[in-house]
């Protein structure tokens, strides 16, 4: 990885990618695969990906939380 490249996470699909890469169509927010998706569809995918991430984090927190004492 050169000095200007930084790891990024695609907002639409969640894939990790390096940005910027010479010759890549990737943008700061979208990987090379998702850049080709129409903007309206990409926006919907971003919302779905965000919601899935929220739910995964909520499940993780609930699993880490100790069970309440039995009465």
Backbone as JSON Lines, residues from 0, in Angstrom:
{"i":0,"aa":"X","n":[0.86,-1.17,0.0],"ca":[0.0,0.0,0.0],"c":[0.9,1.23,0.0]}
{"i":1,"aa":"X","n":[0.67,2.13,-0.92],"ca":[1.48,3.35,-0.98],"c":[0.96,4.36,0.03]}
{"i":2,"aa":"X","n":[1.67,5.46,0.17],"ca":[1.35,6.44,1.2],"c":[-0.05,7.04,1.08]}
{"i":3,"aa":"X","n":[-0.57,7.19,-0.16],"ca":[-1.88,7.81,-0.34],"c":[-3.04,6.85,-0.23]}
{"i":4,"aa":"X","n":[-2.79,5.56,-0.34],"ca":[-3.87,4.57,-0.3],"c":[-4.3,4.32,1.13]}
{"i":5,"aa":"X","n":[-5.63,4.24,1.29],"ca":[-6.17,3.94,2.61],"c":[-7.26,2.89,2.47]}
{"i":6,"aa":"X","n":[-7.38,2.01,3.45],"ca":[-8.46,1.03,3.38],"c":[-9.81,1.73,3.57]}
{"i":7,"aa":"X","n":[-10.76,1.35,2.77],"ca":[-12.11,1.91,2.83],"c":[-13.11,0.77,2.91]}
{"i":8,"aa":"X","n":[-14.32,1.1,3.34],"ca":[-15.43,0.15,3.35],"c":[-16.53,0.72,2.47]}
{"i":9,"aa":"X","n":[-16.98,-0.07,1.52],"ca":[-18.03,0.37,0.6],"c":[-19.33,0.58,1.37]}
{"i":10,"aa":"X","n":[-19.97,1.7,1.15],"ca":[-21.23,2.01,1.83],"c":[-22.38,1.15,1.34]}
{"i":11,"aa":"X","n":[-22.29,0.66,0.11],"ca":[-23.39,-0.11,-0.46],"c":[-23.32,-1.6,-0.12]}
{"i":12,"aa":"X","n":[-22.12,-2.19,-0.19],"ca":[-22.02,-3.64,0.02],"c":[-21.2,-4.03,1.25]}
{"i":13,"aa":"X","n":[-20.46,-3.1,1.81],"ca":[-19.67,-3.39,3.01],"c":[-18.32,-4.01,2.72]}
{"i":14,"aa":"X","n":[-17.97,-4.16,1.46],"ca":[-16.68,-4.76,1.09],"c":[-15.54,-3.8,1.4]}
{"i":15,"aa":"X","n":[-14.42,-4.35,1.87],"ca":[-13.22,-3.56,2.13],"c":[-12.47,-3.39,0.81]}
{"i":16,"aa":"X","n":[-11.95,-2.19,0.56],"ca":[-11.17,-1.94,-0.64],"c":[-10.16,-0.83,-0.39]}
{"i":17,"aa":"X","n":[-9.13,-0.79,-1.22],"ca":[-8.1,0.24,-1.11],"c":[-8.48,1.41,-2.01]}
{"i":18,"aa":"X","n":[-8.31,2.61,-1.51],"ca":[-8.62,3.8,-2.29],"c":[-7.57,4.86,-2.0]}
{"i":19,"aa":"X","n":[-7.07,5.58,-2.94],"ca":[-7.28,5.41,-4.39],"c":[-6.29,4.43,-4.99]}
{"i":20,"aa":"X","n":[-6.71,3.7,-5.98],"ca":[-5.83,2.82,-6.75],"c":[-5.83,3.3,-8.19]}
{"i":21,"aa":"X","n":[-4.67,3.38,-8.76],"ca":[-4.55,3.85,-10.14],"c":[-5.32,2.9,-11.08]}
{"i":22,"aa":"X","n":[-6.17,3.48,-11.92],"ca":[-6.94,2.71,-12.88],"c":[-8.23,2.13,-12.34]}
{"i":23,"aa":"X","n":[-8.51,2.32,-11.07],"ca":[-9.73,1.79,-10.46],"c":[-10.85,2.81,-10.57]}
{"i":24,"aa":"X","n":[-12.07,2.31,-10.77],"ca":[-13.24,3.18,-10.86],"c":[-13.81,3.49,-9.47]}
{"i":25,"aa":"X","n":[-13.26,2.88,-8.43],"ca":[-13.76,3.06,-7.07],"c":[-13.7,4.53,-6.66]}
{"i":26,"aa":"X","n":[-14.67,4.91,-5.83],"ca":[-14.7,6.26,-5.27],"c":[-14.4,6.17,-3.78]}
{"i":27,"aa":"X","n":[-14.42,7.31,-3.1],"ca":[-14.16,7.28,-1.65],"c":[-15.18,6.44,-0.91]}
{"i":28,"aa":"X","n":[-16.41,6.38,-1.42],"ca":[-17.48,5.73,-0.68],"c":[-17.95,4.4,-1.27]}
{"i":29,"aa":"X","n":[-17.57,4.11,-2.52],"ca":[-18.07,2.89,-3.17],"c":[-16.96,2.13,-3.86]}
{"i":30,"aa":"X","n":[-17.01,0.8,-3.73],"ca":[-16.02,-0.06,-4.36],"c":[-16.24,-0.06,-5.88]}
{"i":31,"aa":"X","n":[-15.3,-0.65,-6.58],"ca":[-15.35,-0.67,-8.04],"c":[-16.6,-1.38,-8.56]}
{"i":32,"aa":"X","n":[-17.07,-2.4,-7.84],"ca":[-18.27,-3.13,-8.26],"c":[-19.53,-2.27,-8.12]}
{"i":33,"aa":"X","n":[-19.65,-1.56,-7.0],"ca":[-20.88,-0.81,-6.72],"c":[-20.97,0.53,-7.45]}
{"i":34,"aa":"X","n":[-19.85,1.04,-7.93],"ca":[-19.86,2.29,-8.68],"c":[-20.74,2.16,-9.93]}
{"i":35,"aa":"X","n":[-20.78,0.95,-10.51],"ca":[-21.54,0.71,-11.74],"c":[-23.04,0.59,-11.49]}
{"i":36,"aa":"X","n":[-23.47,0.49,-10.25],"ca":[-24.89,0.36,-9.92],"c":[-25.55,1.73,-10.01]}
{"i":37,"aa":"X","n":[-26.76,1.81,-10.57],"ca":[-27.46,3.1,-10.65],"c":[-27.59,3.76,-9.27]}
{"i":38,"aa":"X","n":[-27.52,5.08,-9.23],"ca":[-27.49,5.83,-7.97],"c":[-28.68,5.51,-7.05]}
{"i":39,"aa":"X","n":[-29.87,5.39,-7.6],"ca":[-31.06,5.12,-6.78],"c":[-30.95,3.75,-6.11]}
{"i":40,"aa":"X","n":[-30.49,2.77,-6.86],"ca":[-30.33,1.42,-6.32],"c":[-29.23,1.41,-5.27]}
{"i":41,"aa":"X","n":[-28.13,2.1,-5.56],"ca":[-27.0,2.17,-4.62],"c":[-27.44,2.81,-3.31]}
{"i":42,"aa":"X","n":[-28.28,3.83,-3.38],"ca":[-28.77,4.5,-2.17],"c":[-29.61,3.52,-1.32]}
{"i":43,"aa":"X","n":[-30.43,2.72,-1.98],"ca":[-31.22,1.71,-1.26],"c":[-30.3,0.68,-0.62]}
{"i":44,"aa":"X","n":[-29.28,0.24,-1.35],"ca":[-28.32,-0.72,-0.8],"c":[-27.58,-0.13,0.39]}
{"i":45,"aa":"X","n":[-27.26,1.16,0.33],"ca":[-26.59,1.82,1.46],"c":[-27.47,1.76,2.71]}
{"i":46,"aa":"X","n":[-28.76,2.05,2.53],"ca":[-29.68,2.01,3.68],"c":[-29.8,0.61,4.24]}
{"i":47,"aa":"X","n":[-29.92,-0.38,3.36],"ca":[-30.03,-1.76,3.82],"c":[-28.75,-2.2,4.53]}
{"i":48,"aa":"X","n":[-27.6,-1.87,3.97],"ca":[-26.32,-2.24,4.59],"c":[-26.18,-1.58,5.96]}
{"i":49,"aa":"X","n":[-26.6,-0.33,6.06],"ca":[-26.54,0.39,7.33],"c":[-27.43,-0.28,8.37]}
{"i":50,"aa":"X","n":[-28.62,-0.67,7.96],"ca":[-29.57,-1.3,8.9],"c":[-29.06,-2.67,9.34]}
{"i":51,"aa":"X","n":[-28.51,-3.44,8.42],"ca":[-27.96,-4.75,8.77],"c":[-26.83,-4.58,9.78]}
{"i":52,"aa":"X","n":[-25.97,-3.6,9.56],"ca":[-24.86,-3.33,10.48],"c":[-25.39,-2.96,11.86]}
{"i":53,"aa":"X","n":[-26.43,-2.12,11.91],"ca":[-27.04,-1.74,13.19],"c":[-27.57,-2.98,13.92]}
{"i":54,"aa":"X","n":[-28.26,-3.84,13.19],"ca":[-28.82,-5.05,13.8],"c":[-27.73,-6.0,14.28]}
{"i":55,"aa":"X","n":[-26.65,-6.14,13.51],"ca":[-25.54,-6.99,13.93],"c":[-24.92,-6.46,15.22]}
{"i":56,"aa":"X","n":[-24.75,-5.15,15.31],"ca":[-24.19,-4.54,16.52],"c":[-25.11,-4.72,17.71]}
{"i":57,"aa":"X","n":[-26.42,-4.59,17.48],"ca":[-27.39,-4.77,18.55],"c":[-27.36,-6.21,19.06]}
{"i":58,"aa":"X","n":[-27.29,-7.18,18.17],"ca":[-27.21,-8.59,18.56],"c":[-25.93,-8.83,19.36]}
{"i":59,"aa":"X","n":[-24.82,-8.27,18.89],"ca":[-23.54,-8.43,19.6],"c":[-23.63,-7.88,21.02]}
{"i":60,"aa":"X","n":[-24.23,-6.69,21.17],"ca":[-24.38,-6.09,22.51],"c":[-25.26,-6.95,23.4]}
{"i":61,"aa":"X","n":[-26.35,-7.47,22.85],"ca":[-27.25,-8.31,23.65],"c":[-26.58,-9.62,24.08]}
{"i":62,"aa":"X","n":[-25.73,-10.16,23.21],"ca":[-25.03,-11.39,23.56],"c":[-23.98,-11.15,24.63]}
{"i":63,"aa":"X","n":[-23.4,-9.96,24.66],"ca":[-22.38,-9.64,25.66],"c":[-22.99,-9.27,27.0]}
{"i":64,"aa":"X","n":[-24.22,-8.8,27.0],"ca":[-24.88,-8.35,28.22],"c":[-25.17,-9.56,29.13]}
{"i":65,"aa":"X","n":[-24.81,-9.48,30.4],"ca":[-25.09,-10.6,31.31],"c":[-26.6,-10.76,31.53]}
{"i":66,"aa":"X","n":[-27.01,-11.98,31.7],"ca":[-28.43,-12.28,31.92],"c":[-28.86,-11.73,33.27]}
{"i":67,"aa":"X","n":[-30.09,-11.21,33.39],"ca":[-30.58,-10.72,34.69],"c":[-30.74,-11.88,35.67]}
{"i":68,"aa":"X","n":[-30.54,-11.63,36.96],"ca":[-30.68,-12.71,37.95],"c":[-32.12,-13.22,37.98]}
{"i":69,"aa":"X","n":[-32.26,-14.51,38.18],"ca":[-33.6,-15.12,38.26],"c":[-34.24,-14.73,39.58]}
{"i":70,"aa":"X","n":[-35.53,-14.43,39.49],"ca":[-36.25,-13.99,40.71],"c":[-36.76,-15.14,41.51]}
